[in-house]
Amino acid sequence: MTVLVTGASGNAGGAVVQALAAAGIAGRALVRKDIELPGGISAVYGDLNRPESFADALPGVSGIFLLSGYDRVEELLDNAVRAGVRKVVLLSSSSLDSADTGNAIAAYHHAAEEAVKASGLDWTFLRPNSFMSNTLRWLDQLRAGDVVRVQFPDVPISTIHPLDIAEVAVRAFTEDHAGVIHRLTGPVALTPPQQVEILGQAIGRPLTVYPMTRAEAHAELHATMPPQYAEAIESFFGDGIIDETSVNDTVEKVTGHPARTLPEWTSENAALFA
Ligand SMILES: NC(=O)c1ccc[n+]([C@@H]2O[C@H](COP(=O)([O-])OP(=O)(O)OC[C@H]3O[C@@H](n4cnc5c(N)ncnc54)[C@H](OP(=O)(O)O)[C@@H]3O)[C@@H](O)[C@H]2O)c1
């Protein structure tokens, strides 16, 4: 078996690369620049928005770990079918819990799921909660001082460790998960102030939380991303159109071990905050 991993330099794809290597499965990592890769994983250079840029890397690939939200995904999937690929594990999102697929983030995940379903390839969809690695969004603030301004301070989220997503993905490639949608959560729901406290313990700094008002969160979201994505995030957590608070046991059922905790993620990654 050989798996092509898209987003291989990122949080989720990088974890899939690690999990494949740990399982002794050959992989091809789609990258745009050189990165360090474990044994058994080779680099493929290409642009997800230009499927032709890596079509010649598909023969010999049996499965693709695919990110949502890129252009011309139908062409990528046609190339995959022609090359003899059998299976796609799509990284989708919890936003599809909501019936509102008009929301800009839910819309691109929905479009990717529909394209994969229409491709004729075997598929498994992973719909995770927010990732523990999103903790890195506070990095700039931590470089400037010990105060962390948090959006939606009262909304508890059971964030998930990217390696748990990755290990579920590997099971989906190696076992029969065809046509299965895995809704994935972390082990416990924590508010942003609780998450900051755990981070402070891991990095040995007493952090102070500034709980942003809804108006402040609105302004910050609109200052940092296109309006349709800012509106989507505000509706997820401000209006509560998705539930990332509930906890389920899918990670444990699929991988055989409990979902990893935020204290584990923060201590593994403490050096990034130094
Ligand atoms: N973060 C969350 O809480 C969350 C929750 C649910 C679902 N998701 C989904 O998970 C996805 C991945 O999240 P992440 O945290 O792993 O993201 P990330 O760390 O930002 O990684 C994104 C990856 O995509 C690659 N990439 C971006 N544009 C590309 C292009 N045109 N061609 C080839 N590669 C390209 C990046 O490569 P470079 O290094 O070259 O930029 C990087 O490897 C998100 O995009 C989202 O759809 C995320």
The ligand as a Gaussian input file, in Angstrom:
#p B3LYP/6-31G(d) Opt

LIG

0 1
 N       -7.618000      23.543000      12.237000
 C       -8.781000      23.054000      12.595000
 O       -9.247000      23.224000      13.728000
 C       -9.578000      22.237000      11.594000
 C      -10.757000      21.622000      12.009000
 C      -11.459000      20.836000      11.087000
 C      -10.983000      20.698000       9.787000
 N       -9.826000      21.332000       9.429000
 C       -9.336000      21.154000       8.050000
 O       -8.015000      20.668000       8.130000
 C       -7.228000      21.326000       7.162000
 C       -5.778000      21.241000       7.543000
 O       -5.579000      21.894000       8.786000
 P       -4.092000      22.071000       9.321000
 O       -4.174000      22.675000      10.672000
 O       -3.326000      20.808000       9.094000
 O       -3.589000      23.185000       8.298000
 P       -2.134000      23.730000       8.093000
 O       -1.224000      23.292000       9.208000
 O       -2.236000      25.175000       7.755000
 O       -1.660000      22.956000       6.790000
 C       -2.154000      23.237000       5.514000
 C       -1.368000      22.367000       4.562000
 O       -1.893000      22.533000       3.241000
 C       -0.800000      22.825000       2.370000
 N       -1.266000      23.626000       1.262000
 C       -1.914000      24.814000       1.324000
 N       -2.177000      25.251000       0.059000
 C       -1.659000      24.322000      -0.786000
 C       -1.595000      24.201000      -2.190000
 N       -2.129000      25.137000      -3.004000
 N       -0.987000      23.120000      -2.714000
 C       -0.431000      22.166000      -1.912000
 N       -0.479000      22.222000      -0.570000
 C       -1.072000      23.278000      -0.018000
 C        0.192000      23.576000       3.238000
 O        1.438000      23.548000       2.607000
 P        2.550000      24.723000       2.814000
 O        3.345000      24.306000       4.035000
 O        3.324000      24.672000       1.554000
 O        1.811000      26.007000       3.012000
 C        0.111000      22.736000       4.505000
 O        0.839000      21.538000       4.359000
 C       -7.819000      22.743000       7.136000
 O       -7.516000      23.385000       5.937000
 C       -9.302000      22.468000       7.281000
 O       -9.870000      22.265000       6.009000
 C       -9.123000      22.081000      10.301000

